[in-house]
Amino acid sequence: MIGDTFLDRLRREGRIVIVGASLAGLRAAETLRAKGFAGSLTMIGDEPYEPYDRPPLSKAVLLGRASPQHTELPRRREIDVKWRLGVAATGLDLRAKRVRLADGDEVEYDRLLIATGVRARPWPKEAEARLDGVFVLRTRDDAVGLQRRLKASPRRVFVIGAGFTGSEIASACREQGIAVTVAERAGAPLVGALGGVIGAVAAELHRENGVDLRTGVMVTALEGDSAGRVRAAHLSDGTVVETDVVVVSLGATRNTEWLAGSGLGAGPRGIACDAGCRAFDFRGIVTDDVFVAGDVARSPHPLFNYQFLSLEHWGNAVTQAEVAAHNMISASAERRPHIWVPAFWSSQFGVNIKSVGVPSMGEQIMITQGSLAERRFIGTYGYQGRVIAAVSFDNTRWLEFYQRLIETGAPFPLEFPTVDRRPEGRQPVSADFPDPSLPTHGPTVTLSGYSPADRRLVFTPGRH
């Protein structure tokens, strides 16, 4: 009865604070109101904008088909929220239940949701990163600045990193007739996320669309002119590429630094939480008033050996936020687990790429439908004798079927025939992922072991 009384009071007049004016933060707020939460709701964001959609920034916005100022996320309902925008959270006092802000203020809570997401990893040499013409692409302001430069018809754009975002930027440049060079330390684009077999197809797409793709090289320096504008990139093979716009696309860093000393199990890999989105403390003990959702979360998943997963996926942010919001105001017996199957999509060089599951866990791959040569296929990944993931190039209609195979632990290699399987898909081959001990910015899913208190992560800045 005591628990029921507390929950009734929480729903009626409690204080819920959401740190992160993000997709996950907004969907959590909407879910709370939809489920009858009538108390005080505060949303804190370090950017001055209400939640907006990030995927269009590297696609429609760079192509000039959408304005960066008009990427606000649609509202599913009124949320009656107190906005604290343009001010970052700088600390958390778990005992006093207070969030400290950069302006010196403190916000008290009864329940806290952390949805701070990730930020773009900057170029590690600060003086070079400050050169005029050097960009990252993560925020609305980033997109405004980069779009302005692309509209000014630069001589050449130089992209560091051929993960999904880097490849989308290169695609947008070529669609506008802008010369672009892409430098990738691995052997092909997308290898960290999809492996070498699919990476080889991605490399062909780049080159056939006029991208000057340089693989197996690192950028050693960015050179500026006397006015402080970037003018060239120096590569590890001794070549120099003249450029007036550089986009650094080296993956993301999770926004957890503000939690240092808080006692939460937070570090470079993210914030550990259980399947019900409750945060762990640094000892591995679950909290009951702090929840986590979105890109910053790392949570165990039964389909993937209960390893902690961090997912930089739009759909995951939505579903995890909805689960977190439900559980924040529900009794233990009514709480739900978050077991969404990872799904990710990208559009580049006129091809729609979509994956389900965790391709980077795959040991082998089979082309189970279509043909690599035709760039219209489905590749199925296997791990320890079962289907773990699938990726499609312009063939998404079958992915729901493959998702069911993942969910049911179907055996791999697949033994049943498909209507358009070619000889190349009859036998599994190595998925050819890079050595996991080497730093990579490629995966949109990161597996980070079994310990909720594991905060170890090594990134070697010199390997670009």
VOZA-362269 format. One record per residue (C-alpha): x, y, z. Coordinates in steps of 0.001 Angstrom, whole numbers, plus 500000, padded with zeros to 6 digits. Layout:
XYZ
...
This chain:
500000500000500000
502883502323500749
504201501807497207
500756502456495722
500431505645497745
503821506878496545
503041506090492896
499646507761493115
501280510866494556
504049510708491938
501560510554489077
499458513342490538
502038515855491792
505520514386491368
508514516062489730
510041514379486684
513124515853485053
514374514860481602
517987515756480792
518318515828477012
515957517808474772
516223515012472228
514061512590470268
514126510211473244
513416513042475671
510416514296473705
508856510861473171
509302510081476870
507555513319477827
504659512563475482
504333509037476875
504309510288480465
501450512668479715
499586510046477686
499738507659480644
498277510213483005
501278511840484642
499921515194485877
502875516462487876
505743518826487039
507745517963483928
511041519742483170
513187519216480077
516825520366480088
518816520792476857
522231522265476118
521110523515472695
518750526514472463
516247524538470369
513313522316471172
513820518688470026
514496518317466295
515122515466463880
518795514661463192
518724512187460237
517701514875457696
520782516951458586
523101514697456560
520542514035453838
517775516480452846
519309519512454582
522681519214452848
520877518776449546
518918521987450137
515593520128450179
514878520990453809
515788523919456018
517816523187459161
515463525579460970
512460523436460043
513483520000461305
511458520154464509
510063516813465589
506287516533465203
504361516549468469
502074513637469115
500327515498471937
500643518531474208
503179517884476932
502944520917479272
506668520987479978
508962523562481547
511807524072479087
515348524783480298
517063525209476933
520520526488476104
521884525417479486
523815522190479987
523529519822482926
526886519805484726
526343517435487638
524027515051489440
523510514562493184
521844511175493541
521357511465497300
519702514893497174
517971514126493828
519193517280492134
520532518081488669
523116520886488606
523076523254485628
525788525327483965
524102528561485058
524449527582488725
520838526572489179
519717523187490532
516582521248489579
515060518763492023
513350515561490873
511454512536492098
512231510625488903
514995511446486423
515366510377482785
518777510819481166
518558511106477366
521686513157476605
522616511196473478
525944511583471726
528000514328470127
530292514260467116
533872513261467855
535989516320467019
539265516440465150
541773515697467941
544265518450467075
542570521516468517
544398524160466489
543547522340463251
539950521744464370
539526525528464776
540522526287461176
537823528029459167
536195525416456944
536592522441459302
533210520991460352
531564518153462200
527918517278461545
525679516457464466
523660519510465462
521359521926463684
523995524647463920
526564522281462368
524195521695459449
523558525428458975
527276526152458711
528070523231456411
525095523846454125
526167527471453735
529643526357452629
528281523808450172
526030526455448605
529132528609448065
530478526002445587
533716524896447267
536528523593445080
536617520309446985
535133518822450144
537345516465452115
535529513942454369
537473512142457099
535785508820457787
533558506657455584
530998505484458091
527315506122457455
527390509869458090
530593510405456115
529184508418453206
525902510368453280
527820513649453221
529871512457450259
526684511407448486
525068514823449068
528167516548447684
528254514481444527
524529514962443938
525254518701443852
528242518280441559
530803519117444256
534171517372444071
534722515236447164
537547513141448583
536871510606451346
539690509244453499
539050506023455435
541600504181457577
539898500811456940
539864498964453642
536423500195452536
533459502321453644
531036500948456247
533288498020457248
532936498713460967
529151498500460692
528597495927457928
531917494133457312
534246493863454352
531926491954451997
529367494760452076
532117497374452378
533418496359448949
530001497109447450
529933500468449238
533386501293447839
532141500631444312
529176502936444933
531497505738446043
533818505434443076
531095504970440460
529526508201441686
532743510142441271
534054510116444855
537831510194445198
537918507399447803
541197506849449646
541212503712451827
543838502297454132
545145505785454893
545126508113457883
544952511886457872
548098513144459571
547442516896459484
545091519621458299
546916522622456904
545649526199457084
546620529346455196
547792532633456683
544173533730457242
543345530620459280
541330528878456547
541831525197455840
543648524661452551
544875521043452484
544809517620454138
547992515565454532
547689511774454374
549820508968455780
550777507787452293
552543511101451682
549874512622449451
548359516058449972
544787516931448970
543918520594448471
540511521436449915
538581524359451333
536001522355453327
536810519456455658
534106517388457388
535323515292460301
533159512175460508
534890510008463092
531866508749464954
530318509840468214
531138510387471866
528461509673474458
527493512626476617
528297511253480060
531089513516481332
528647515604483378
527958512489485477
531564512122486710
531498511605490464
527730511087490534
527957507424491430
526191506210488278
527698503487486094
528488506001483351
531517506266481119
532634506555477470
530556503501476538
527370505090477884
525183504758480969
524433501191482001
520790500363482629
518716497219483016
516133495983480527
513585498200482273
515769501289481597
516741501787485272
520293503085485640
522971501100487467
525291502746489924
529060502274489684
528840499188491929
526398497444489607
523386498070491849
520258499200490036
518667502500490998
514916503002491092
514560506711490410
517033507276487545
516213505960484075
518098506098480759
516982506098477101
518392506670473627
521910506754472235
523523507309475651
522085504102477144
523779500697477239
521445497890478178
521435494056478044
519501492294475295
518397488631475496
518758488085471746
522421489045471830
523781486960474714
522661489550477271
525614491733476398
525171495442476980
524329497194473708
524578500875472845
522424501757469848
522664504927467770
519298504213466157
516289506502465681
513744503753466313
515536502510469407
515461506004470930
511686506116470474
510863502656471823
513323502840474724
511960506248475737
508420504903475718
509406501943477889
511364504171480280
508455506602480633
505991503787481302
508250502217483932
508981505520485685
505383505796486879
504456502103487134
504618499516489903
507243496771489571
504735494153488421
503526496449485617
506945497371484212
507985496268480749
511358495282479267
512947497077476351
513845494342473864
513515496175470554
515402494521467687
517964497038466416
517100498525463019
518995501169461078
518700502831457683
520769505061455438
520316506597452003
523389507248449878
524179507414446159
520554506589445328
520586503342447335
518498502631450422
520450500608452986
518688499094455969
519769496595458605
518130494659461425
519866492895464280
523540493411465103
525622492894461934
528883493601463767
528366490395465799
528304488379462577
531064485872461918
529813484921458448
527498486329455807
525345484797453057
523754486729450194
520380485097450582
518491487163448008
519490489187444996
523015489924443855
525927492022445069
526732492960441486
523256494383440947
523344496306444277
519954494837445148
520289492091447724
519899490883451285
522902489695453245
522253487505456290
524764487328459124
525413484299461316
526877484034464799
527535480730466572
525127478849464325
522176481234464349
520914484233462404
522060487425464139
521392490194461570
520477491068457997
521229494011455723
519385495033452566
520388497196449634
517221498400447867
515340495319449073
513643496267452334
510374494420451805
511872491162453052
513494492532456217
510487491820458437
510884488141457568
514571488236458528
513748490045461757
511536487102462718
514462484752462014
516615486816464396
513920486871467084
513435483089466915
517147482244466803
516839480545463406
519795478344462451
522609479647460267
523554478912457482
520067479253456047
519068476006454395
515864477013452635
516020478334449050
514844481809448139
513323482794444841
516244484862443621
519259483479445444
522257483473443104
525237481082443228
527187483666445250
524767483245448136
524716479476448442
527644479262450855
528497481504453800
531763483426453734
533594485453456354
531802488742457051
535287490291457214
534920492739460073
538033494621461177
539900493601464309
537610494719467188
540637495792469238
541344498557466722
539413501823467084
536541502195464655
533808504775464220
531696502540462036
529201500478464042
525833501973464921
525555499183467488
528295498796470094
528596495665472214
530275496449475513
530454493250477566
528533492170480629
529603494500483425
527302497469484179
530250499198485857
532644498796482893
533865502261481957
536925501298479937
537329502604476429
540423503435474415
540322505657471338
543596506312469568
543382509782467947
546252509105465560
544380506377463688
542276508217461107
